[in-house]
């Protein structure tokens, strides 16, 4: 029977990245292991009971919640690369290099998302592998669901990495070098060497995982909390609309969106979870984290221990590391004071600050997929395929949720170019601080605008994407 050292197993899952081979700089084995006793257990024991299997499934979601990944820093890095925030403190520990486009292979922020992302991928791979060889521990239907959840987690993690470390798919139909595709769980560093797949190959795997997940995921769970924090069928569909939009495959965006967006208002998913927009956007960020608008969110709890420097609430609100750029969307005339979303900003003598994340203990739910995004993904795809009426209809629904008195000028929706640009502006307002801005620029091959003392970056510059970290390069000889 295959034996593993349980102390070593815990350390590897906590500290190591791709192939469990690249050690995070701040991770110390002695701090993590003590006072855990030395215990040798069977690898099969991890999947020996339904309770232990469920613990592994929950562990995948916890890996996504890492402060270095979707629980904080990854979303922040994607936003501060754009033009909406000004850096106030020049603190390299809170993303200054990313904001200033001075990040390099040795930068901590080049390593953080990479390490945490591949740790999440490995946790999903281990669940898939473990269930494949332990076929009688949970009922067959439960095993199918767990594998589907693992594939959703793996797809989300790969998407989050390829959009940061890979060239945009639309640049050359994905022919550029991407990132390594690791599809088997790793318990050691013996097979760490793996070449980069192309961008297209990574997206092919993401879509395969999401298509499989859509089939295997449940339509709904028994509570609103589970419908928000675990993947269900609509979760996979919603992520596919984002993925296809990133790939420029607008007809596919429409096909997927129509599965959960009816032909006319009111927009409520007809099957599965009744996903829809809330009457007030303020509900999502304070009163009810588990409303039906929240298709997938990461619930932060005290045990998750997302430190201040990784926390969105700390960086945007409590410590005010980043103020809103008055030359960005905050000062844009198309975002008037009558818009309820402007109440999610506070001002003081230091500037204007985002308050979407306002829990004093940093226990906010982190929004990953919202129904309003599906509507705007659909709107943009409709506009780009010539259906200006549908694009305008969906755009207007999102705007009027927060500003019922607002009317788009005729010129803003009269042509395909004008409508697409208007939708992109609406996305900047709706998803401010939710980690979508960098990819919205890159997937449209737009220049990252200058802001403050930070220069602009064109699609031809190496700074347009993140570099693979040195620690990975040194441990993976196949790169």
C-alpha positions in Angstrom: 0.0 0.0 0.0 1.3 3.4 -0.9 2.4 5.2 2.2 2.9 8.9 2.6 4.2 11.0 5.5 1.2 13.0 6.6 3.3 15.9 7.9 5.1 16.1 4.6 1.7 15.9 2.7 0.3 18.8 4.6 3.5 20.9 4.1 3.5 20.2 0.3 -0.1 21.2 -0.2 0.4 24.3 1.9 3.7 25.6 0.6 4.3 24.3 -2.9 3.1 25.4 -6.2 3.1 23.8 -9.7 4.0 20.2 -9.4 4.3 21.0 -5.7 7.9 22.0 -6.6 8.2 25.7 -6.1 8.4 26.9 -2.5 6.7 30.1 -1.6 9.3 32.5 -0.1 7.3 33.2 3.1 6.4 29.6 3.8 8.4 28.0 6.7 8.0 24.3 7.3 8.6 24.6 11.0 5.9 27.2 11.5 3.4 25.1 9.5 4.1 21.7 10.9 4.5 22.2 14.6 2.8 21.0 16.7 1.4 18.5 14.3 2.6 15.0 15.4 4.6 12.8 13.0 2.1 10.3 11.5 2.4 8.0 8.6 -0.8 7.2 6.8 -2.0 5.5 3.6 -2.6 7.8 0.7 -5.8 5.9 0.2 -6.9 6.8 3.7 -7.6 10.4 2.6 -10.5 8.9 0.5 -11.5 6.2 2.9 -14.8 7.7 4.2 -17.5 10.0 2.7 -16.5 12.6 5.4 -12.9 12.5 4.3 -13.8 12.7 0.6 -16.0 15.8 1.3 -13.2 17.3 3.2 -11.0 17.1 0.1 -13.8 18.7 -2.0 -14.1 21.5 0.5 -10.3 21.8 0.4 -10.5 22.7 -3.3 -12.7 25.7 -2.6 -10.5 26.7 0.2 -7.5 26.6 -2.2 -9.3 29.1 -4.4 -9.8 31.3 -1.4 -6.1 31.7 -0.8 -5.2 35.3 -0.1 -2.6 35.0 -2.9 -5.3 33.9 -5.3 -9.0 34.6 -5.7 -9.4 35.3 -2.1 -7.6 38.6 -2.6 -4.4 39.4 -4.4 -5.2 37.9 -7.8 -8.3 40.1 -8.1 -6.4 43.2 -6.9 -3.6 42.7 -9.3 -6.0 42.4 -12.2 -7.7 45.7 -11.2 -4.7 47.8 -10.3 -3.0 47.1 -13.6 -5.8 49.1 -15.2 -6.5 52.8 -14.9 -9.0 52.9 -12.1 -6.7 53.1 -9.1 -3.9 55.3 -7.9 -1.2 53.8 -5.6 -0.7 55.9 -2.5 2.0 54.2 -0.5 4.4 52.6 -3.0 4.4 49.4 -1.0 5.7 46.4 -3.0 3.9 44.1 -0.6 0.6 45.4 -1.8 1.1 45.3 -5.5 3.1 48.4 -6.3 5.2 46.6 -9.0 2.0 45.4 -10.7 0.4 48.8 -10.6 3.6 50.4 -12.0 4.2 47.7 -14.6 7.7 47.1 -13.1 7.0 43.5 -12.2 9.6 40.9 -13.3 10.3 37.2 -12.9 11.7 37.8 -9.5 8.9 39.8 -8.2 6.8 38.4 -5.4 3.6 39.2 -7.3 4.8 37.2 -10.3 5.0 34.2 -8.0 2.0 34.6 -5.7 -0.8 34.0 -8.1 1.2 31.3 -10.0 1.9 29.4 -6.8 -1.6 29.6 -5.3 -3.2 29.0 -8.7 -1.3 25.8 -9.3 -2.0 24.7 -5.7 -5.7 25.0 -6.4 -5.3 23.1 -9.6 -3.4 20.3 -7.8 -6.1 20.1 -5.1 -8.7 19.6 -7.9 -6.5 17.0 -9.6 -6.1 15.0 -6.4 -9.8 14.9 -5.9 -10.3 13.6 -9.5 -7.5 11.0 -9.2 -8.6 9.9 -5.7 -12.2 9.3 -6.7 -11.1 7.4 -9.8 -9.3 4.7 -7.7 -11.7 4.8 -4.7 -14.9 4.0 -6.5 -17.1 2.7 -3.7 -16.5 5.2 -0.9 -19.3 7.5 -2.0 -22.4 6.8 -4.1 -21.7 7.0 -7.9 -23.9 10.0 -8.3 -22.0 11.8 -5.5 -18.7 10.9 -7.1 -19.9 12.3 -10.5 -20.9 15.6 -8.7 -17.5 15.9 -6.9 -15.6 15.3 -10.0 -17.7 17.9 -11.8 -16.9 20.4 -9.0 -13.2 19.6 -9.2 -13.3 20.3 -13.0 -15.0 23.6 -12.4 -12.4 24.6 -9.8 -9.6 23.5 -12.2 -11.1 25.4 -15.1 -11.5 28.6 -13.0 -8.0 28.4 -11.7 -6.5 27.8 -15.2 -8.6 30.7 -16.6 -7.3 33.0 -13.9 -3.7 32.0 -14.7 -3.8 32.0 -18.5 -5.4 35.5 -18.6 -2.5 36.8 -16.5 0.5 34.9 -17.7 -0.5 34.1 -21.3 -0.9 36.3 -24.4 -4.6 37.1 -25.2 -6.2 34.4 -27.2 -7.5 36.9 -29.8 -3.9 38.0 -30.6 -3.2 34.9 -32.7 -6.0 32.4 -32.0 -4.1 31.1 -29.1 -0.9 30.1 -30.9 1.4 31.8 -28.3 3.1 29.9 -25.6 0.8 29.5 -22.6 1.4 27.7 -19.3 2.0 24.1 -18.3 -1.2 22.0 -18.2 -1.0 19.7 -15.2 -3.9 17.3 -15.2 -2.7 14.7 -12.6 -2.3 15.3 -8.9 1.2 15.5 -7.6 2.5 14.3 -4.3 6.2 14.9 -5.0 8.6 16.9 -7.2 9.7 13.9 -9.3 7.7 14.8 -12.3 7.9 18.6 -12.1 9.3 19.1 -15.6 6.5 20.0 -18.0 6.6 22.2 -21.0 4.2 25.0 -21.6 1.1 24.3 -23.6 -0.1 26.8 -26.1 -2.7 29.4 -25.1 -5.2 27.6 -27.3 -4.5 24.2 -25.6 -5.1 25.7 -22.2 -8.5 27.2 -23.3 -9.4 23.9 -24.9 -8.9 22.2 -21.5 -10.8 24.9 -19.7 -13.8 24.5 -21.9 -13.6 20.7 -21.8 -13.7 20.9 -18.0 -16.6 23.3 -18.0 -18.6 21.3 -20.4 -18.0 18.2 -18.3 -18.9 20.2 -15.2 -22.1 21.4 -16.6 -23.3 17.9 -17.2 -22.2 16.6 -13.8 -23.1 19.4 -11.5 -26.4 19.6 -9.6 -29.0 22.0 -10.7 -29.3 23.4 -7.2 -28.4 22.8 -3.6 -30.5 22.8 -0.5 -29.5 26.3 0.8 -28.8 29.7 -0.6 -25.3 29.5 1.0 -24.4 26.4 -1.0 -25.9 27.8 -4.2 -23.5 30.7 -3.8 -20.3 28.9 -2.5 -20.3 25.6 -4.4 -20.5 25.1 -8.2 -23.9 24.2 -9.7 -24.9 23.9 -13.3 -25.4 27.6 -13.8 -22.0 28.4 -12.3 -20.3 26.4 -15.1 -22.5 28.1 -17.7 -21.8 31.6 -16.4 -18.0 31.0 -16.4 -18.3 29.7 -20.0 -19.8 33.1 -21.1 -16.7 34.8 -19.6 -14.3 32.3 -21.2 -15.9 32.5 -24.7 -16.0 36.3 -24.5 -12.3 36.3 -23.7 -11.7 34.1 -26.7 -13.7 36.5 -29.0 -16.2 33.7 -29.7 -19.3 35.8 -29.4 -21.8 33.4 -30.9 -20.8 30.9 -28.2 -21.2 33.5 -25.5 -24.8 34.0 -26.7 -25.5 30.3 -26.9 -24.4 29.8 -23.3 -26.0 33.0 -21.9 -29.4 32.0 -23.4 -29.4 28.9 -21.2 -29.8 31.1 -18.1 -31.0 34.5 -19.5 -34.6 34.5 -20.9 -35.6 36.3 -24.1 -37.1 39.3 -22.3 -37.2 40.9 -18.9 -37.5 40.0 -16.0 -34.2 38.2 -16.4 -34.4 35.2 -14.2 -32.7 31.8 -14.9 -35.6 29.4 -15.8 -33.9 26.2 -14.6 -31.6 25.4 -11.8 -30.9 28.2 -9.3 -33.1 31.1 -10.1 -30.2 33.5 -10.7 -31.2 37.1 -11.3 -30.1 40.6 -10.5 -31.0 41.9 -7.0 -33.2 45.1 -7.0 -30.3 46.9 -5.3 -26.6 46.3 -5.9 -26.0 47.3 -2.3 -27.5 44.1 -1.1 -24.7 42.1 -2.7 -22.0 43.8 -0.7 -23.5 44.1 2.7 -27.0 42.8 3.4 -27.1 39.5 1.7 -23.9 37.8 0.4 -25.9 34.7 -0.8 -28.6 36.3 -3.0 -29.4 34.7 -6.3 -27.3 37.3 -8.1 -24.2 35.8 -6.6 -23.6 32.8 -8.9 -20.3 32.0 -7.3 -18.6 33.7 -4.4 -15.8 32.8 -1.9 -17.0 33.1 1.7 -14.2 34.4 3.9 -14.1 33.3 7.5 -11.8 33.9 10.4 -10.1 30.5 9.8 -9.2 31.5 6.2 -6.8 34.1 7.7 -6.4 36.4 4.7 -3.8 38.8 5.9 -4.2 42.5 5.6 -1.8 42.9 2.7 -3.7 40.3 0.7 -7.2 41.5 1.7 -9.3 43.5 -0.8 -10.9 45.3 2.2 -7.5 46.2 3.6 -6.0 47.5 0.4 -9.0 49.4 -0.9 -10.7 50.5 2.2 -9.1 50.1 5.7 -5.5 51.0 4.9 -6.3 53.0 1.8 -3.4 51.6 -0.3 -5.3 52.5 -3.5 -7.5 55.5 -4.1 -9.8 55.8 -7.1 -8.3 57.6 -10.0 -10.3 60.8 -10.7 -9.2 60.5 -14.3 -10.6 56.9 -14.4 -14.1 55.7 -14.3 -14.8 57.4 -10.9 -14.6 60.8 -12.6 -16.3 59.7 -15.8 -19.4 61.8 -16.7 -21.3 58.7 -17.6 -21.2 57.6 -13.9 -23.4 60.3 -12.2 -24.0 60.8 -8.5 -27.5 59.5 -8.9 -26.1 56.0 -9.5 -26.4 53.8 -6.4 -23.1 52.2 -7.2 -21.4 55.6 -6.3 -22.5 55.1 -2.7 -20.0 52.2 -2.6 -17.3 54.9 -2.5 -16.2 57.0 0.4 -14.1 60.2 0.2 -11.8 61.9 2.6 -8.8 64.2 2.5 -6.7 61.3 1.0 -9.1 60.8 -2.0 -11.9 58.5 -2.9 -11.9 54.8 -1.8 -13.9 51.7 -2.8 -16.1 50.3 0.0 -17.4 47.1 -1.7 -15.3 45.2 0.9 -16.2 46.8 4.2 -16.2 44.0 6.8 -13.9 45.2 9.6 -12.6 41.7 10.1 -12.2 41.2 6.3 -14.9 38.5 6.3 -16.6 39.7 3.1 -17.7 37.2 0.5 -15.5 37.7 -2.6 -17.7 37.9 -5.7 -16.3 35.7 -8.6 -19.4 35.4 -10.8 -22.5 37.6 -10.7 -25.6 37.5 -12.8 -25.1 41.1 -14.0 -21.8 39.9 -15.6 -23.7 37.3 -17.6 -26.0 40.0 -18.8 -23.2 42.3 -19.9 -21.2 39.4 -21.4 -24.4 38.6 -23.5 -24.8 42.3 -24.3 -21.3 42.7 -25.6 -21.5 39.5 -27.7 -24.8 40.6 -29.1 -23.4 44.0 -30.0 -20.3 42.5 -31.6 -22.5 40.2 -33.7 -24.7 43.0 -34.9 -27.7 42.7 -32.6 -27.7 46.2 -31.3 -31.2 46.0 -30.0 -30.5 43.1 -27.7 -27.2 44.5 -26.6 -28.8 47.8 -25.7 -31.7 46.0 -23.9 -29.3 44.1 -21.6 -27.0 47.0 -21.0 -30.0 49.2 -20.0 -31.2 46.5 -17.6 -27.9 46.6 -15.7 -27.7 50.4 -15.7 -31.3 51.0 -14.6 -30.9 48.6 -11.7 -28.6 51.2 -10.1 -29.9 54.4 -11.7 -33.5 54.2 -12.9 -33.4 57.8 -14.0 -30.5 57.4 -16.4 -31.0 57.3 -20.2 -28.1 56.5 -22.5 -27.6 59.2 -25.1 -28.7 58.0 -28.6 -25.1 58.3 -29.9 -23.9 55.9 -27.2 -25.8 52.9 -28.7 -26.4 54.0 -32.3 -23.5 52.0 -33.9 -21.8 48.8 -33.1 -18.6 50.5 -32.1 -20.4 53.0 -29.9 -22.5 50.3 -28.2 -19.5 48.1 -27.5 -17.6 51.0 -26.0 -20.6 51.9 -23.9 -20.8 48.4 -22.6 -17.1 48.4 -21.7 -17.6 51.6 -19.8 -20.6 50.0 -18.0 -18.4 47.0 -17.0 -15.9 49.4 -15.5 -18.6 50.8 -13.3 -20.4 47.6 -12.4 -17.3 45.5 -11.6 -15.0 48.1 -10.1 -12.7 46.2 -7.7 -13.9 42.8 -8.7 -10.8 41.8 -10.8 -12.1 42.0 -14.3 -10.5 45.2 -15.7 -7.1 43.8 -16.8 -8.7 41.1 -18.9 -11.3 43.4 -20.4 -8.3 45.5 -21.7 -6.3 42.5 -22.9 -9.1 40.5 -24.5 -9.8 43.5 -26.7 -6.1 44.1 -27.4 -6.3 47.6 -25.9 -3.4 49.6 -24.4 -3.3 49.6 -20.6 -3.8 53.3 -20.0 -1.3 55.4 -18.0 -2.4 56.6 -14.5 -0.6 58.8 -12.0 3.1 58.1 -12.4 2.5 54.7 -14.1 3.1 54.5 -17.8 0.8 53.0 -20.4 1.6 49.6 -21.8 0.8 48.5 -25.4 0.0 45.0 -26.5 3.4 44.7 -28.1 5.3 45.3 -24.8 6.5 42.5 -22.6 4.9 44.1 -19.6 1.5 43.4 -21.2 1.3 40.1 -19.4 3.0 38.7 -16.2 6.3 36.8 -16.5 6.6 33.2 -15.4 8.3 33.4 -12.0 12.0 32.6 -11.5 11.2 29.9 -8.9 9.1 28.0 -11.5 11.8 28.4 -14.2 14.5 27.0 -11.9 12.4 24.0 -10.8 10.8 23.1 -14.2 13.6 22.2 -16.6 11.1 21.7 -19.5 10.2 25.4 -19.7 
